[in-house]
């Protein structure tokens, strides 16, 4: 049964949005939503790929912003989070065996929903772990996706080298001894006070997102399991190989957050330099979730988006990439 979209007074469902589900080949179910463009002419479809512990509802504001630019917007809850199938008996645990499963789910959604129901050309807007999955899927999507915009992609976490090595060792040990379903970071979901949050400096948007999960707590998940950490590390290692980077042909705009305390901005900047067809923008002062940030930071994102995505108001970045 499809879980309806949850809305609050401060977070209404975008006009015309329809929600449905896709049964995957392994029997799991993805909840997806499609919102029509709210202006003309129609310019194609933007596919939003969420980060870890996000859901469709969190992106209502951004969906409206993009629909107002003439795009259909398609998005979905990844397996294991939101209102898609949970993978463990304890549904609060964030678990996946491999990020290849996420990439395969995106491919199935393309075949079954996006190609028949959504107007081309197709663009991807992806955040954090969703951006890592976009990179992983990029070689297979080169004939389908015209451009990608990656926000704060998960290419490394912040912290000292010793801390990161210890975390990887612990996660690998737990998974190899059959304890991959153990919480690795954090525990059951709990709403943090605004002062303790690491993702945004915008109090009203943070409060809005908390209200969503207070009304529909079943959309939230807790911390990542050891298996999820191992899978993420394996995906980062794969997309960072020089031979893999050589296979990425899709033009990309990569946007880092200058005050990110979740993922490593220097790692993002180093990665962008290795891509043959990428432009990098660092939004100084912004925290990890740029689309949930203050208007000052969101406006910088949309200025870059509009310059990069054809038909949204500027072709300067497009010309730069083609030089």
C-alpha positions in Angstrom: 0.0 0.0 0.0 1.4 3.4 -1.0 2.1 5.7 1.9 0.5 9.1 1.1 2.7 12.2 1.1 2.7 13.9 4.5 2.2 17.7 4.6 2.1 20.4 7.2 1.0 24.0 7.1 4.6 25.1 6.5 5.3 22.3 4.0 2.4 21.8 1.6 2.4 19.2 -1.2 3.5 20.8 -4.5 0.5 21.3 -6.8 -0.3 18.4 -9.2 2.1 16.0 -7.5 1.2 12.3 -7.8 2.6 9.6 -5.6 2.9 5.9 -6.5 5.2 3.0 -5.9 7.3 0.7 -8.0 7.8 -3.0 -7.2 11.5 -3.9 -7.8 12.7 -7.1 -9.2 13.8 -8.3 -5.8 10.3 -7.6 -4.3 11.2 -4.4 -2.5 9.1 -1.3 -3.1 10.1 2.3 -4.0 7.7 5.2 -3.2 8.1 7.9 -5.9 6.5 11.2 -6.7 6.2 13.2 -9.9 5.4 16.9 -10.0 4.5 18.6 -13.3 6.2 21.8 -14.5 4.2 24.8 -13.3 5.4 27.1 -16.1 5.9 26.8 -19.9 7.6 25.9 -22.1 8.4 22.4 -20.8 12.1 21.9 -20.4 12.5 18.3 -19.4 12.7 16.4 -16.2 14.9 16.9 -13.1 15.4 13.8 -11.0 16.2 14.5 -7.3 18.3 11.9 -5.5 18.1 12.3 -1.7 20.8 12.0 0.8 20.8 9.6 3.8 17.8 9.8 6.0 15.8 12.0 3.7 12.4 11.6 2.2 10.3 13.1 -0.6 8.5 15.4 1.8 11.8 17.2 2.8 12.1 18.5 -0.8 8.7 20.0 -1.4 10.1 23.6 -1.4 12.9 22.6 -3.9 10.4 20.7 -6.1 8.3 23.8 -6.4 11.3 25.9 -7.2 12.4 23.6 -10.0 8.8 23.1 -11.3 8.5 26.9 -11.6 11.5 26.8 -14.0 9.6 24.6 -16.4 10.7 21.2 -15.4 8.8 18.1 -14.4 10.4 16.9 -11.1 10.7 13.2 -10.2 12.0 11.9 -6.9 11.7 8.8 -4.7 12.7 7.4 -1.4 15.7 5.1 -1.5 15.3 1.5 -0.4 15.6 1.4 3.4 14.4 4.9 4.1 11.4 7.2 3.8 8.3 5.2 2.8 10.1 2.7 0.6 10.7 -0.8 1.8 12.8 -1.1 4.9 15.3 -3.9 4.8 15.7 -5.1 8.4 13.3 -6.3 11.1 14.1 -3.1 12.9 13.0 -0.5 10.3 14.8 2.3 12.0 18.3 0.9 11.1 19.9 2.4 8.0 21.1 -0.7 6.1 22.2 -1.6 2.6 24.4 -4.4 1.3 25.9 -2.4 -1.5 25.4 1.1 -3.1 25.1 -0.9 -6.4 21.6 -1.7 -5.1 20.8 2.0 -5.0 22.2 2.4 -8.5 20.1 -0.6 -9.7 17.0 0.9 -8.2 17.5 4.1 -10.1 17.9 2.1 -13.3 14.7 0.2 -12.7 12.8 3.5 -12.0 14.2 4.9 -15.2 13.0 2.0 -17.2 9.6 1.6 -15.6 8.6 5.2 -14.8 10.8 8.0 -16.0 11.3 7.0 -19.7 7.6 6.3 -20.3 6.1 9.0 -18.1 8.5 12.0 -18.0 9.6 14.3 -20.7 13.2 14.3 -21.9 15.9 15.7 -21.6 16.7 14.3 -18.1 18.9 16.0 -15.5 19.9 14.8 -12.0 20.1 16.9 -8.9 21.7 14.8 -6.1 22.7 15.4 -2.5 25.4 13.7 -0.3 24.9 9.9 -0.4 22.5 10.4 -3.4 25.3 12.2 -5.2 27.7 9.3 -4.5 25.1 7.0 -6.0 24.8 9.4 -9.0 28.6 9.1 -9.6 28.4 5.3 -9.3 25.6 5.2 -11.9 27.1 7.8 -14.2 28.8 5.5 -16.7 25.6 3.6 -17.3 23.5 6.8 -17.5 25.7 8.6 -20.0 23.2 8.1 -22.9 20.2 9.2 -20.7 21.2 12.0 -18.4 22.2 15.3 -20.1 23.8 16.9 -17.0 24.2 16.3 -13.2 24.3 18.8 -10.3 25.9 17.2 -7.3 25.5 18.9 -3.9 28.0 18.1 -1.1 28.7 14.6 -2.5 29.8 11.9 0.0 33.4 11.3 -1.1 34.9 11.4 2.4 33.7 12.3 5.9 35.2 15.0 8.1 37.6 14.2 10.9 41.1 13.1 11.5 42.7 10.3 9.4 43.1 8.2 12.5 39.4 8.6 13.4 38.3 7.6 9.9 40.6 4.6 9.8 39.3 3.4 13.2 35.7 3.8 12.0 36.4 1.8 8.8 38.2 -0.9 10.7 35.3 -1.2 13.2 32.7 -1.3 10.5 34.6 -4.0 8.5 35.1 -6.1 11.6 31.4 -6.0 12.6 30.3 -6.8 9.1 32.8 -9.7 8.6 31.7 -11.2 11.9 28.1 -11.2 11.0 27.2 -8.0 12.9 26.7 -5.8 9.9 23.2 -4.9 11.1 24.6 -3.2 14.2 24.3 0.6 14.6 27.7 2.1 13.7 27.1 5.8 14.3 24.3 7.1 16.4 21.3 5.0 17.2 17.5 5.2 17.0 16.2 8.4 15.4 15.9 11.4 17.6 15.3 15.0 16.7 18.2 17.3 17.7 17.6 20.8 18.9 18.5 23.4 16.3 21.6 24.5 18.1 23.0 20.9 17.9 22.3 20.3 14.3 25.2 20.2 11.7 23.3 20.5 8.5 21.8 24.0 8.2 22.0 27.5 9.7 18.3 28.2 8.8 16.2 27.8 11.9 12.7 28.0 10.2 13.6 25.4 7.5 15.1 23.1 10.2 11.9 23.5 12.3 9.8 22.7 9.2 11.8 19.5 8.5 11.4 18.5 12.2 7.7 19.0 12.0 7.5 16.6 9.0 9.0 13.8 11.1 7.0 14.7 14.2 3.9 14.2 12.1 5.1 11.2 10.3 7.9 9.6 12.4 7.8 6.4 10.3 9.6 8.4 7.5 12.7 8.7 9.6 15.6 6.3 10.2 18.3 6.2 12.8 22.0 6.0 12.4 23.8 4.0 9.7 24.7 0.4 10.4 28.1 -1.1 9.9 27.0 -2.6 6.6 25.9 0.8 5.3 29.3 2.3 6.3 31.2 -0.5 4.6 29.0 -0.1 1.5 29.5 3.6 1.3 33.3 3.2 1.7 33.4 0.7 -1.1 31.4 3.0 -3.4 33.7 5.9 -2.6 36.7 3.7 -3.4 35.2 2.6 -6.7 34.2 6.1 -8.0 37.6 7.4 -7.0 39.6 5.0 -9.1 41.3 6.8 -12.1 39.9 4.1 -14.5 36.4 4.7 -13.2 36.7 8.5 -13.4 37.7 8.1 -17.1 34.4 6.5 -17.8 32.3 9.5 -16.5 31.2 11.5 -19.6 28.2 13.4 -18.2 28.9 17.1 -17.6 28.7 17.9 -14.0 28.3 20.9 -11.7 29.6 20.0 -8.3 28.7 22.3 -5.4 30.4 22.0 -2.0 29.4 23.7 1.3 32.1 25.8 2.7 31.1 25.1 6.4 30.3 21.4 5.9 31.0 19.3 9.0 29.5 16.1 7.6 31.4 15.4 4.4 34.8 16.6 3.4 34.8 19.7 1.2 38.6 19.3 0.4 37.9 15.8 -0.8 35.1 17.1 -3.1 37.4 19.8 -4.5 40.1 17.3 -5.2 37.7 14.9 -6.9 36.2 17.7 -9.1 39.7 18.5 -10.4 40.0 14.9 -11.7 36.9 15.0 -13.8 37.3 16.0 -17.4 33.9 17.8 -17.7 33.1 19.3 -14.3 32.7 22.7 -12.8 33.2 23.2 -9.1 31.5 25.9 -6.9 32.0 26.1 -3.1 29.3 28.1 -1.3 31.2 29.8 1.4 29.5 29.7 4.8 26.9 27.1 3.9 26.4 24.0 5.9 25.9 20.5 4.5 22.3 20.7 3.3 22.5 23.7 1.0 18.9 23.3 -0.2 17.7 23.5 3.4 19.9 26.6 4.1 19.2 30.3 4.4 18.0 32.1 1.2 21.4 33.7 0.8 23.0 30.3 0.2 20.1 28.8 -1.7 20.1 31.8 -4.1 23.8 31.0 -4.9 22.9 27.4 -5.6 20.0 28.4 -8.0 22.1 31.0 -9.8 24.6 28.2 -10.6 21.8 25.8 -11.4 20.2 28.2 -13.8 23.5 28.9 -15.6 24.3 25.2 -15.9 21.0 23.6 -16.9 20.1 24.6 -20.4 16.9 26.7 -20.8 16.8 28.1 -17.2 18.2 31.5 -17.8 21.8 31.5 -18.8 24.3 29.6 -21.0 27.6 30.9 -19.6 28.5 27.7 -17.8 27.4 25.6 -20.7 29.8 27.5 -23.0 32.6 27.2 -20.5 32.1 23.4 -20.3 32.1 23.0 -24.1 35.4 24.9 -24.5 
